[in-house]
Amino acid sequence: MRKYKQELEIIASDLLEQNAEAIGNENKPNYTNRDFMNTLIIFQTALMDKMYDNQDYDDMDLESRLKMSNQCGLDLHKLIHTYTGLDTHKFEEFI
């Protein structure tokens, strides 16, 4: 699997630099719903990767891993809906 290390480093560094230099609200990126979904896909991939590491560390059985993964998805859906009003289960909103 490609890791996108360089690309992620470039994006993160650029965003940090922009935020550090921004005055007022000039740095609001005005993401479209599709842009938001793209960032969410990246975040979910990273979150699941780190959750897998944590599950391995805890020597978690498969059933517990599945329950945790499912709950993580539900919690993330709720978080996004609560703070953005977007329903990630309605994929058509993000095309």
N, CA, C and O atoms as a MOPAC input file, in Angstrom:
PM7 MOZYME 1SCF
protein

 N      0.84200 1    -1.18600 1     0.00000 1
 C      0.00000 1     0.00000 1     0.00000 1
 C      0.87900 1     1.23700 1     0.00000 1
 O      1.86600 1     1.31300 1     0.73100 1
 N      0.51100 1     2.20400 1    -0.82600 1
 C      1.22500 1     3.48000 1    -0.80600 1
 C      0.97600 1     4.18700 1     0.51400 1
 O     -0.12200 1     4.11500 1     1.06400 1
 N      1.97800 1     4.85800 1     1.01500 1
 C      1.87200 1     5.50200 1     2.31600 1
 C      1.64100 1     7.01200 1     2.22700 1
 O      1.19400 1     7.61500 1     3.20300 1
 N      1.92800 1     7.62900 1     1.10100 1
 C      1.70000 1     9.06800 1     0.88100 1
 C      2.43600 1     9.95100 1     1.88000 1
 O      1.99700 1    11.06100 1     2.18000 1
 N      3.55500 1     9.45300 1     2.39200 1
 C      4.30300 1    10.19100 1     3.41400 1
 C      4.70200 1    11.58500 1     2.94200 1
 O      4.47800 1    12.56800 1     3.64800 1
 N      5.28400 1    11.67400 1     1.76400 1
 C      5.73500 1    12.98100 1     1.26600 1
 C      4.56100 1    13.91500 1     1.00500 1
 O      4.61200 1    15.09500 1     1.35200 1
 N      3.50500 1    13.38600 1     0.39200 1
 C      2.34600 1    14.21800 1     0.08500 1
 C      1.68400 1    14.75300 1     1.35300 1
 O      1.31100 1    15.92400 1     1.41800 1
 N      1.54100 1    13.89800 1     2.34900 1
 C      0.93900 1    14.33100 1     3.60700 1
 C      1.80900 1    15.36900 1     4.31300 1
 O      1.29900 1    16.32600 1     4.89600 1
 N      3.11000 1    15.17400 1     4.25600 1
 C      4.03400 1    16.13300 1     4.87100 1
 C      3.91600 1    17.50000 1     4.20000 1
 O      3.90200 1    18.53300 1     4.87100 1
 N      3.83100 1    17.49500 1     2.88400 1
 C      3.71600 1    18.75500 1     2.13400 1
 C      2.41200 1    19.47000 1     2.48400 1
 O      2.41400 1    20.66900 1     2.76300 1
 N      1.29900 1    18.73300 1     2.47000 1
 C      0.00100 1    19.34400 1     2.77600 1
 C     -0.01900 1    19.87100 1     4.20400 1
 O     -0.42500 1    21.01000 1     4.43600 1
 N      0.41400 1    19.05700 1     5.16500 1
 C      0.39200 1    19.47400 1     6.56400 1
 C      1.28600 1    20.68700 1     6.80600 1
 O      0.88400 1    21.62000 1     7.50100 1
 N      2.47500 1    20.68600 1     6.25000 1
 C      3.39900 1    21.81300 1     6.43500 1
 C      2.83400 1    23.07900 1     5.81700 1
 O      2.93000 1    24.15700 1     6.40300 1
 N      2.24400 1    22.95300 1     4.63600 1
 C      1.65700 1    24.10900 1     3.96400 1
 C      0.49400 1    24.68500 1     4.77300 1
 O      0.37800 1    25.90200 1     4.91500 1
 N     -0.36100 1    23.81600 1     5.30000 1
 C     -1.48600 1    24.28800 1     6.11500 1
 C     -1.00700 1    24.97600 1     7.38700 1
 O     -1.53900 1    26.02000 1     7.76500 1
 N     -0.01200 1    24.40400 1     8.04500 1
 C      0.53000 1    25.02900 1     9.26100 1
 C      1.13000 1    26.39700 1     8.96100 1
 O      0.94200 1    27.34800 1     9.71900 1
 N      1.84900 1    26.48600 1     7.85300 1
 C      2.44700 1    27.76600 1     7.46700 1
 C      1.36900 1    28.80700 1     7.16100 1
 O      1.46300 1    29.95400 1     7.59700 1
 N      0.35100 1    28.39900 1     6.41200 1
 C     -0.73900 1    29.32300 1     6.10300 1
 C     -1.42700 1    29.80800 1     7.37300 1
 O     -1.71900 1    30.99500 1     7.51800 1
 N     -1.68300 1    28.87400 1     8.29500 1
 C     -2.34800 1    29.24600 1     9.54700 1
 C     -1.49800 1    30.20500 1    10.37400 1
 O     -2.02500 1    31.13200 1    10.99000 1
 N     -0.21100 1    29.98800 1    10.38900 1
 C      0.68600 1    30.84700 1    11.16500 1
 C      0.73500 1    32.26200 1    10.59700 1
 O      0.90200 1    33.22700 1    11.34300 1
 N      0.58900 1    32.38700 1     9.28200 1
 C      0.70400 1    33.68900 1     8.63000 1
 C     -0.63400 1    34.38400 1     8.40900 1
 O     -0.66600 1    35.54400 1     8.00000 1
 N     -1.73100 1    33.69500 1     8.67100 1
 C     -3.06400 1    34.23700 1     8.37900 1
 C     -3.40900 1    35.40700 1     9.28800 1
 O     -3.03100 1    35.44700 1    10.45900 1
 N     -4.12700 1    36.34300 1     8.72100 1
 C     -4.64300 1    37.48500 1     9.46700 1
 C     -6.16200 1    37.44100 1     9.34200 1
 O     -6.69500 1    37.37900 1     8.23400 1
 N     -6.85400 1    37.47200 1    10.46800 1
 C     -8.31800 1    37.41300 1    10.43000 1
 C     -8.79900 1    36.07600 1     9.89400 1
 O     -8.29300 1    35.01700 1    10.26600 1
 N     -9.78900 1    36.15000 1     9.01100 1
 C    -10.35900 1    34.91100 1     8.47800 1
 C     -9.87800 1    34.61000 1     7.06300 1
 O    -10.50500 1    33.82700 1     6.34900 1
 N     -8.77700 1    35.21900 1     6.65600 1
 C     -8.29700 1    35.03000 1     5.28500 1
 C     -7.85500 1    33.60200 1     4.99900 1
 O     -7.65800 1    33.23500 1     3.84000 1
 N     -7.69900 1    32.80200 1     6.03100 1
 C     -7.20700 1    31.44400 1     5.83700 1
 C     -8.31700 1    30.40100 1     5.82700 1
 O     -8.04000 1    29.20200 1     5.80900 1
 N     -9.57800 1    30.85000 1     5.84000 1
 C    -10.68100 1    29.88200 1     5.78100 1
 C    -10.66200 1    29.23500 1     4.40600 1
 O    -10.79900 1    29.92900 1     3.39800 1
 N    -10.49200 1    27.89700 1     4.34300 1
 C    -10.28000 1    27.23800 1     3.05100 1
 C    -11.53100 1    27.06700 1     2.18800 1
 O    -11.41000 1    26.81400 1     0.99000 1
 N    -12.73700 1    27.20100 1     2.76700 1
 C    -13.97600 1    27.03000 1     2.00400 1
 C    -14.03100 1    25.68700 1     1.28300 1
 O    -14.25400 1    25.62700 1     0.07400 1
 N    -13.82800 1    24.62800 1     2.02800 1
 C    -13.88200 1    23.28100 1     1.47100 1
 C    -15.28000 1    22.95800 1     0.95900 1
 O    -16.27500 1    23.28900 1     1.60400 1
 N    -15.35100 1    22.31800 1    -0.18600 1
 C    -16.62000 1    21.77600 1    -0.66300 1
 C    -16.91800 1    20.51200 1     0.13400 1
 O    -16.05800 1    20.02400 1     0.86700 1
 N    -18.12400 1    19.98100 1    -0.00100 1
 C    -18.43500 1    18.71700 1     0.66600 1
 C    -17.50700 1    17.61000 1     0.17000 1
 O    -17.10000 1    16.74600 1     0.94600 1
 N    -17.17400 1    17.63200 1    -1.12000 1
 C    -16.26500 1    16.61800 1    -1.66900 1
 C    -14.86500 1    16.77600 1    -1.07100 1
 O    -14.22200 1    15.78300 1    -0.73100 1
 N    -14.39100 1    18.02300 1    -0.94200 1
 C    -13.09200 1    18.26300 1    -0.31000 1
 C    -13.08700 1    17.72800 1     1.11700 1
 O    -12.12300 1    17.10300 1     1.55800 1
 N    -14.18000 1    17.98400 1     1.83000 1
 C    -14.29300 1    17.49900 1     3.20400 1
 C    -14.23300 1    15.97800 1     3.24100 1
 O    -13.54300 1    15.40000 1     4.08100 1
 N    -14.96300 1    15.32700 1     2.32400 1
 C    -14.95400 1    13.86300 1     2.27700 1
 C    -13.55300 1    13.33600 1     1.97900 1
 O    -13.13500 1    12.33000 1     2.55200 1
 N    -12.83000 1    14.00500 1     1.09300 1
 C    -11.45400 1    13.57900 1     0.78700 1
 C    -10.57900 1    13.63300 1     2.03100 1
 O     -9.79800 1    12.71400 1     2.27800 1
 N    -10.69900 1    14.69400 1     2.81300 1
 C     -9.89500 1    14.78700 1     4.03600 1
 C    -10.34500 1    13.74600 1     5.05000 1
 O     -9.53100 1    13.20700 1     5.80100 1
 N    -11.63900 1    13.46700 1     5.06900 1
 C    -12.16000 1    12.46000 1     5.98800 1
 C    -11.64700 1    11.07300 1     5.63800 1
 O    -11.31900 1    10.28900 1     6.52900 1
 N    -11.57700 1    10.76300 1     4.35600 1
 C    -11.04000 1     9.46200 1     3.92700 1
 C     -9.60200 1     9.30000 1     4.40900 1
 O     -9.21400 1     8.23400 1     4.88600 1
 N     -8.82000 1    10.36100 1     4.28000 1
 C     -7.43100 1    10.31800 1     4.74900 1
 C     -7.40000 1    10.12500 1     6.26700 1
 O     -6.65200 1     9.29100 1     6.77600 1
 N     -8.21100 1    10.89500 1     6.98100 1
 C     -8.24000 1    10.78200 1     8.44100 1
 C     -8.69400 1     9.39500 1     8.88400 1
 O     -8.09800 1     8.80700 1     9.78600 1
 N     -9.75500 1     8.86500 1     8.25100 1
 C    -10.25100 1     7.54100 1     8.63000 1
 C     -9.19100 1     6.46500 1     8.41600 1
 O     -9.05500 1     5.54700 1     9.22500 1
 N     -8.44800 1     6.58300 1     7.33000 1
 C     -7.39400 1     5.61100 1     7.05900 1
 C     -6.32900 1     5.65600 1     8.15700 1
 O     -5.87300 1     4.61700 1     8.63400 1
 N     -5.94400 1     6.85600 1     8.54700 1
 C     -4.95000 1     7.00100 1     9.61200 1
 C     -5.50600 1     6.52800 1    10.95500 1
 O     -4.80700 1     5.86200 1    11.71900 1
 N     -6.74600 1     6.86700 1    11.23700 1
 C     -7.37600 1     6.45300 1    12.49100 1
 C     -7.45700 1     4.93300 1    12.59100 1
 O     -7.11900 1     4.35600 1    13.62500 1
 N     -7.90200 1     4.29100 1    11.52500 1
 C     -8.01200 1     2.83000 1    11.53700 1
 C     -6.64200 1     2.16400 1    11.66800 1
 O     -6.50900 1     1.13000 1    12.32300 1
 N     -5.63200 1     2.75800 1    11.04700 1
 C     -4.27500 1     2.22200 1    11.15800 1
 C     -3.80300 1     2.24900 1    12.61200 1
 O     -3.25200 1     1.26900 1    13.11300 1
 N     -4.02400 1     3.37100 1    13.27800 1
 C     -3.58500 1     3.49900 1    14.67000 1
 C     -4.45000 1     2.66400 1    15.60500 1
 O     -3.96100 1     2.15000 1    16.61100 1
 N     -5.73900 1     2.52500 1    15.28000 1
 C     -6.60300 1     1.67300 1    16.08400 1
 C     -6.15500 1     0.22100 1    15.97200 1
 O     -6.15600 1    -0.50300 1    16.96800 1
 N     -5.77300 1    -0.21300 1    14.77600 1
 C     -5.27200 1    -1.57100 1    14.56900 1
 C     -4.02800 1    -1.81000 1    15.43000 1
 O     -3.89700 1    -2.85700 1    16.06400 1
 N     -3.11100 1    -0.82400 1    15.44700 1
 C     -1.92000 1    -0.95000 1    16.29800 1
 C     -2.31200 1    -1.11100 1    17.76300 1
 O     -1.74500 1    -1.93800 1    18.47700 1
 N     -3.27200 1    -0.32500 1    18.20100 1
 C     -3.73500 1    -0.38300 1    19.58700 1
 C     -4.38200 1    -1.73100 1    19.88700 1
 O     -4.17800 1    -2.30000 1    20.95900 1
 N     -5.15700 1    -2.23600 1    18.93900 1
 C     -5.79100 1    -3.54600 1    19.12100 1
 C     -4.75100 1    -4.66400 1    19.19600 1
 O     -4.88500 1    -5.59600 1    19.98800 1
 N     -3.71700 1    -4.55800 1    18.36400 1
 C     -2.62300 1    -5.54100 1    18.43700 1
 C     -1.92600 1    -5.47700 1    19.78200 1
 O     -1.63200 1    -6.50900 1    20.38600 1
 N     -1.65800 1    -4.25800 1    20.25500 1
 C     -0.98400 1    -4.07200 1    21.53200 1
 C     -1.79600 1    -4.72100 1    22.65900 1
 O     -1.24000 1    -5.33500 1    23.57000 1
 N     -3.12400 1    -4.57000 1    22.57500 1
 C     -4.00900 1    -5.14900 1    23.59300 1
 C     -4.32800 1    -6.61800 1    23.33400 1
 O     -5.07500 1    -7.23300 1    24.09500 1
 N     -3.76400 1    -7.18800 1    22.25600 1
 C     -4.00500 1    -8.58600 1    21.87500 1
 C     -5.50700 1    -8.88900 1    21.81500 1
 O     -5.98600 1    -9.88400 1    22.35900 1
 N     -6.22800 1    -7.99600 1    21.13400 1
 C     -7.68200 1    -8.07900 1    21.06600 1
 C     -8.13000 1    -9.16700 1    20.09600 1
 O     -7.54300 1    -9.34600 1    19.03000 1
 N     -9.17500 1    -9.88600 1    20.48200 1
 C     -9.72100 1   -10.93300 1    19.60900 1
 C    -10.51700 1   -10.28300 1    18.46900 1
 O    -10.85200 1    -9.10000 1    18.52800 1
 N    -10.80800 1   -11.07100 1    17.43900 1
 C    -11.44800 1   -10.55200 1    16.22400 1
 C    -12.81100 1    -9.92800 1    16.50800 1
 O    -13.11200 1    -8.85500 1    15.98600 1
 N    -13.62700 1   -10.56600 1    17.31200 1
 C    -14.95900 1   -10.02900 1    17.60600 1
 C    -14.86900 1    -8.66000 1    18.28000 1
 O    -15.62100 1    -7.74700 1    17.93900 1
 N    -13.96600 1    -8.52100 1    19.22000 1
 C    -13.78000 1    -7.23400 1    19.90900 1
 C    -13.25700 1    -6.16800 1    18.94800 1
 O    -13.66000 1    -5.00700 1    19.02300 1
 N    -12.36000 1    -6.56600 1    18.04700 1
 C    -11.84400 1    -5.62800 1    17.03700 1
 C    -12.97300 1    -5.11400 1    16.16000 1
 O    -13.05800 1    -3.91900 1    15.87400 1
 N    -13.84800 1    -6.03400 1    15.73200 1
 C    -14.96000 1    -5.64100 1    14.87200 1
 C    -15.91900 1    -4.70400 1    15.59600 1
 O    -16.38100 1    -3.71800 1    15.02100 1
 N    -16.21800 1    -5.00800 1    16.84400 1
 C    -17.10100 1    -4.13900 1    17.63300 1
 C    -16.48600 1    -2.75100 1    17.80400 1
 O    -17.17400 1    -1.74000 1    17.66300 1
 N    -15.19100 1    -2.70700 1    18.10800 1
 C    -14.52100 1    -1.43100 1    18.29800 1
 C    -14.50500 1    -0.62800 1    16.99800 1
 O    -14.76800 1     0.57400 1    17.00900 1
 N    -14.20300 1    -1.27700 1    15.89800 1
 C    -14.15700 1    -0.60400 1    14.60500 1
 C    -15.52400 1    -0.04200 1    14.23300 1
 O    -15.63000 1     1.09100 1    13.76400 1
 N    -16.56100 1    -0.83300 1    14.44400 1
 C    -17.91400 1    -0.38600 1    14.15900 1
 C    -18.28700 1     0.81200 1    15.03100 1
 O    -18.84300 1     1.79300 1    14.53700 1
 N    -17.98300 1     0.73300 1    16.32100 1
 C    -18.30600 1     1.83100 1    17.23100 1
 C    -17.52300 1     3.09400 1    16.86600 1
 O    -18.05000 1     4.20300 1    16.95800 1
 N    -16.28800 1     2.92500 1    16.45900 1
 C    -15.47800 1     4.06300 1    16.02900 1
 C    -16.15700 1     4.76000 1    14.84700 1
 O    -16.25800 1     5.98700 1    14.81600 1
 N    -16.61900 1     3.97000 1    13.88000 1
 C    -17.30900 1     4.54200 1    12.73200 1
 C    -18.57300 1     5.28800 1    13.13000 1
 O    -18.84100 1     6.37700 1    12.62100 1
 N    -19.35300 1     4.70500 1    14.04200 1
 C    -20.57300 1     5.36800 1    14.51700 1
 C    -20.25400 1     6.65700 1    15.26100 1
 O    -20.92500 1     7.67200 1    15.07600 1
 N    -19.22000 1     6.61000 1    16.10800 1
 C    -18.82300 1     7.80500 1    16.86000 1
 C    -18.33000 1     8.90200 1    15.93200 1
 O    -18.64400 1    10.07500 1    16.13500 1
 N    -17.56400 1     8.53400 1    14.92000 1
 C    -17.05600 1     9.52000 1    13.96500 1
 C    -18.21400 1    10.13000 1    13.17300 1
 O    -18.24000 1    11.34000 1    12.94700 1
 N    -19.15600 1     9.30800 1    12.75800 1
 C    -20.33700 1     9.79700 1    12.04300 1
 C    -21.08900 1    10.81400 1    12.89900 1
 O    -21.47800 1    11.87800 1    12.41700 1
 N    -21.29000 1    10.47500 1    14.17200 1
 C    -22.00900 1    11.37300 1    15.08500 1
 C    -21.24000 1    12.68300 1    15.28700 1
 O    -21.83400 1    13.76100 1    15.26900 1
 N    -19.94400 1    12.59100 1    15.47600 1
 C    -19.11200 1    13.78300 1    15.65700 1
 C    -19.23800 1    14.71800 1    14.45400 1
 O    -19.44400 1    15.92100 1    14.61100 1
 N    -19.11500 1    14.15600 1    13.26700 1
 C    -19.18100 1    14.96800 1    12.05000 1
 C    -20.55600 1    15.59000 1    11.89900 1
 O    -20.67500 1    16.77500 1    11.58800 1
 N    -21.58700 1    14.80100 1    12.11700 1
 C    -22.94400 1    15.33000 1    11.97000 1
 C    -23.23200 1    16.41300 1    13.00300 1
 O    -23.83900 1    17.43500 1    12.68400 1
 N    -22.79900 1    16.19300 1    14.23000 1
 C    -23.03000 1    17.16300 1    15.30200 1
 C    -22.37700 1    18.51000 1    14.99700 1
 O    -22.99400 1    19.55500 1    15.20000 1
 N    -21.14700 1    18.49500 1    14.51700 1
 C    -20.39700 1    19.74000 1    14.35700 1
 C    -20.41800 1    20.33700 1    12.95300 1
 O    -19.99200 1    21.47600 1    12.76400 1
 N    -20.90500 1    19.58700 1    11.97100 1
 C    -20.95100 1    20.13900 1    10.60500 1
 C    -22.34200 1    20.07900 1     9.98700 1
 O    -22.61300 1    20.77700 1     9.01000 1
 N    -23.22500 1    19.25400 1    10.54200 1
 C    -24.54100 1    19.05800 1     9.94400 1
 C    -24.51000 1    18.12100 1     8.74400 1
 O    -25.54300 1    17.87600 1     8.12300 1
 N    -23.33300 1    17.59400 1     8.41400 1
 C    -23.19300 1    16.69000 1     7.27200 1
 C    -23.43900 1    15.25400 1     7.71800 1
 O    -22.99300 1    14.83500 1     8.78500 1
 N    -24.16000 1    14.50700 1     6.88000 1
 C    -24.42500 1    13.09500 1     7.15900 1
 C    -23.57600 1    12.26100 1     6.21800 1
 O    -23.89800 1    12.13200 1     5.03700 1
 N    -22.50800 1    11.70100 1     6.72600 1
 C    -21.57200 1    10.93600 1     5.89600 1
 C    -22.17900 1     9.64400 1     5.36900 1
 O    -21.60100 1     9.00300 1     4.49200 1
 N    -23.33400 1     9.25500 1     5.89100 1
 C    -24.01500 1     8.07500 1     5.36600 1
 C    -24.77900 1     8.40400 1     4.08100 1
 O    -25.19200 1     7.49700 1     3.35700 1
 N    -24.96600 1     9.67100 1     3.80000 1
 C    -25.62900 1    10.11000 1     2.57000 1
 C    -24.55000 1    10.48700 1     1.56100 1
 O    -24.25900 1    11.66400 1     1.34600 1
 N    -23.97000 1     9.47200 1     0.95400 1
 C    -22.81000 1     9.63800 1     0.07500 1
 C    -23.07400 1    10.61400 1    -1.06100 1
 O    -22.16100 1    11.31200 1    -1.50200 1
 N    -24.31500 1    10.67100 1    -1.54100 1
 C    -24.62700 1    11.55000 1    -2.67000 1
 C    -24.35200 1    13.02300 1    -2.36000 1
 O    -24.16500 1    13.82000 1    -3.27900 1
 N    -24.32500 1    13.39200 1    -1.08400 1
 C    -24.02500 1    14.77000 1    -0.70800 1
 C    -22.55200 1    15.14300 1    -0.95100 1
 O    -22.18600 1    16.31800 1    -0.90600 1
 N    -21.72100 1    14.13500 1    -1.20800 1
 C    -20.29100 1    14.37300 1    -1.29400 1
 C    -19.71000 1    14.13300 1    -2.68300 1
 O    -18.49300 1    14.16800 1    -2.86300 1
 N    -20.57700 1    13.88900 1    -3.66400 1
 C    -20.10400 1    13.61800 1    -5.02500 1
 C    -19.98400 1    14.92000 1    -5.78900 1
 O    -19.60000 1    14.91700 1    -6.95800 1

